[in-house]
Amino acid sequence: MTKRILGIHIGEYRVICIEARHSGNIVVEKVASSPLPEQSVANGLISDPSAVAEVLGAVVSKMEVSTNNAIVNLPTNLAQIKCIPAEQDYLELTPDQLRWEISHHLNDPVEESIISYFNLPMTTVLVSAKKAPVESRARLIEKIGLTVNAIDPDPIAVFNLLALVEGTKSKRNLIIVDIQIPFTQIVVFAKGEFWYGSSIFTPSELFGIGSGIKTWREFTENIEQALNMVLNSYKLFNPAFEPDSIIFSGRPLKEGSEQTISSQIGIKSIDLKPILKRKTKLKHKKAGLSASEAAIAVGLTAHGASNL
């Protein structure tokens, strides 16, 4: 049975929308992007829902989408993700017990959050997000006539992207550095296991947005330091882990930066573009995007295609 899903990535300065068809594999059929009015989204929070809805509605209309089923992203700074070693009978824990577990990692009362989880062979992943920003995004999607099937934090969308790229029996250990504004995130994909590494601030001025004094050298050094920290912490959990490759997604780095980072940490870099083209037939240039910029939206459709 053929299914279609919209992956909607609402970023800090733009929206990216992808319609994908799922019938045993995932084929990206339509891609579109549009800038957002300044300050309509701030630190992931939608401060001007009407403006964002107007832009997104125009994008969806122009695409002439053939489904109203959508999965939308939630920026990494608006979600708490906790990875814990899988335990026998963990699936039998009640929702109250899961809420108790994640409550130790929240700064606000757990009653103000939406809690979910999923299980992998070695890890149980708990996810928490404040109700207000989740409900705000859901209302916005519904306002333009779409149905919200799920709201995925960016790191989960990145994981689903890698699961799509690698298939069900991956034998590779990958690290993905996803460059978003205002935060860059690092995700570990260890032969199908998920580990949320960390996030670091992304200076928007490096991408011609806003003003500031940060340099590319400082930013690449920050990424290198974060990668080393993530690798060291993950190896405490999985001592046998040895990364095969690193993938950069999201906003493109300055030419040469990817090679600098990969050489400094001693892990080869691989290009996402040919992989996505082969796996999903993504034709990103029609939307004025690089393949890596469409990564989160593709990851959203990867989740949605398997859960409709």
N, C-alpha and C positions, 0 to 999 in steps of 0.2 A: 504494500500500500504506500503510495506517495504522500508524503507530508511536507508542508512548508512552514517555515518559521521566520520571523523577523528578529534580527539581533540589533538592538538599538543602544548605541554607546553615546551617552550624554556626557561630554567632557566639560572642561572648564571654559573652553572658547569655541567649541563646535560640537555638532552632532554627526554621527556616522551611522548609517542604516544599511543593513544587508538583508536581502531575502535569499534564503537557501532552500533547496529541495533535498529531501531525504528519502531515498529508496534503496537502502542497503549501503549507500555511501552518501556523502554530502556534496552537493554541487551549488556553488554560489551563482545565482542567476541575475541578481540586481544589486548594484552598489550606488550609494549616493551620500553626499556630505554637504554640510552648509555651516558657515560661521554663525556664532551666537552673538547677540548684542552684548556689549561690554558690561560686566558685573551682573549679568542675568543668572550666572552660576558663580558662586564664590566659595572656595574651599570645599567643593563638592555639593554644597547646599544650593538648592534652586531658590534664588531670591526673587525672581520675576517669572512665576509659572506661566503667565499669559504670553510673555515674549517667547519663552522656550517652546510652548505649545504651538504658537503661530509658526515658528521656524520649522519645527519637526513635522507639523501638519502639512506644510508646503512641500517638504522633502518626500513624505510618504505619498502625497498626491501626485507629485511629479514622477515618482517611481512606478505608479500604477500597480501597486502591490496586489497580489492575488490571495493574500491571507490576512486575517486580522489577529493572528496569534503572535504575541511578541514576548521577548525576554529582554529586560533592560538591565543595564549595569548599575552598580553602586560603587563609588570610588573607595579606594583602599582605606582612606582615613576615616570612613564612616562605618567600618566593620571591625569586629574583633574576631580573629581566627585563632583557634587553639588546636594544636595537633598533639594527640596523646597516644602512647603505645596501645595497640589493640589488646583487649583483655578477653578472656573466656567469658561468654554470656553477657558481654557488654551491650549487645543489641537488646537484651531483656530489661535494661534499665528503663525506668519510667521517665516521661517528660519532666517531672519535677526533679528527678535526680540529675538529669542533663542540665537543667537550669541551675541547679546548685553547683555543678561542676564549673560552668562558665561564669557564674556570678563572682568567683574569686578573681576574675581578670577584668572586671568592669569597674568604671569609676562612678557609675550611676546605678540606681536601683534596678534590679533585673526585670521588674515589672514594666519598665519603660522600654524593654528590648524585645525583639523577635528572635527566637532561638531556633536553629535547625542543625542538622548534622548529617554526615554520610560516612560510610565505612569502607576502608580499603583493607587488604590483607594484613598489613602491619600497623595501620594507623586508623584511629577514629578522629574525624575532623569536626570540631564544633564551631559553629558560626553564629555570631550575635550581631545584631544591628539595631540601632535606636528606631523605634516605631515611626517617629515624625518624618525623617528623610525618606524612609521606605514608602510610607503612605503618600508622601508628596509626589514621589516619582510615579507611583501607581495611578494616582488621580490624574496626573498629567497625561499619561499614556491613554487612559480611559477617555479623557476629554477629547482626544482626536479620533475616537471611535475604534480603538484597538482593545484587545483583551490581554491582560497581563498574565502570562503563564508562570513567570518566576522573576525574581530580582536577584541577580548574582553579583557578589563583590568581584571587583576586577581580578584579584588573584585566583579566584575560582574559575573565572572565564579563561584566564591564561592557562590554568591546569587543563581545562576541557579542550583548549586549542591543542596543547601538546598531546593529550590523549588521542585526539583526532589524527594528528600528524604521525604518531608512533604506532597506532593500532592497539589491539587488545593484548598483544604479547610482546611488549617492548623489552628489548634487552639493553637499552642505552640509558645512561645517566646524563641528564641534561640540566642545565641551568638557564633560565630565561631572565633577562633584564628588560623590563617593560618601562619605557620612558614616557611618562605622562606628566601633565601639569595639573596640580602642584606637587605630586609625589611620584617618584620612580620606585618600582617594586621589584623585588627579587623572589623568584619562585623556583624551588627544586622539584624536578621530575625524576625520581629514582626508580627506573624500570616500572613505571606505573604508579608509584607511591607519590603522594603530595606532601610538600613541606613548604610552609610560608616562611620565607627567610626574613625579610625586613623591608622597610621603605625609607627613602631619603628624600629630602626636599629637592625639587627640580627648579632651578632658577629660570623663570620664564623669559628673562631678557636675552638668554642665549638663543632663543628661538624667535627673536624679533618681536616679542610681546612684552609690553610694559617697559620699565626702566630699572636699572640696577648696576652693580659693579662686579658681579661674579664673572669669573673667566672659565673658559673651557677646560683649562688645565686643572683648576680647582674642582670642577664638577667630575672630571674623569678620575681624579684622585679619590674623591668621595665614593665613587662607584667601586673602585678597587678596594678601598678599605671595607666597604659594606660586604662585598663579595667574600673577602677573606674571613670576615666575622661569621657570615652565614655558613661557609664551608666548615669552619672550625666547630660551630655549634651543632651542625647537622651530623658531623662525624662522631660526636659524643653519643648520639642516638643510634647511628648506623655506621659503626667503625669501618665496615667493608666498602663504604661508598667512595668511588673514585670517579669524578666527573669526566665524561667523554668530550662534551662540547658545550659551548655557550651560544645562546641565540639572543639577539637584540630585537626588540619589537617596540611599537609605539612611535613616538616622534624620532625622526632620524638624527643621529649624532653627527657632529662635525666630521668631515672626511678624515679618516685616519684614527679617530678616537676608538672605534671598535677594536682595531688591530693593536692599539696601544694597551688597552685594558686586557685583552686576551693574552698578550705576550707577558704583561706584568704578573698575571696570576697563573700563567702556564697552562691555559686551557684554550684549545683552538676554537675559533669562531666559525659558525656556519650560517649561510644566508637563508633567511626564511622565504624569500620570494619564490624560488623555484619549487620549494616544498609545497607551498600553498597552491601554486599554479597546478602542480601535478595532482595534489590531493583534492582540491576543491574547484579547479578551473577558475580561480579568482581573476577577474579582469579589473584590477584596481584603478588603472589609469583613466578609465571612463569617469571616475569620480574625482580625479585630480589628487589621488592619494598614492602613497607608496604601499606596497603589500604589508609592511610591518605596521603601518598606521591603522590598517583594518583588522589587526589581530584580535583585539578584544571583541569586536562585533562578530567575527567569525567564531570565536570561542563561545559566545552566547548562543549562536545557532547550533553549535555542536551539542551543548547541553539540551537545548530545546528539542532538537530532532529526535533524541533518544527518549524523551519523556512525554510526548504528546499522546 
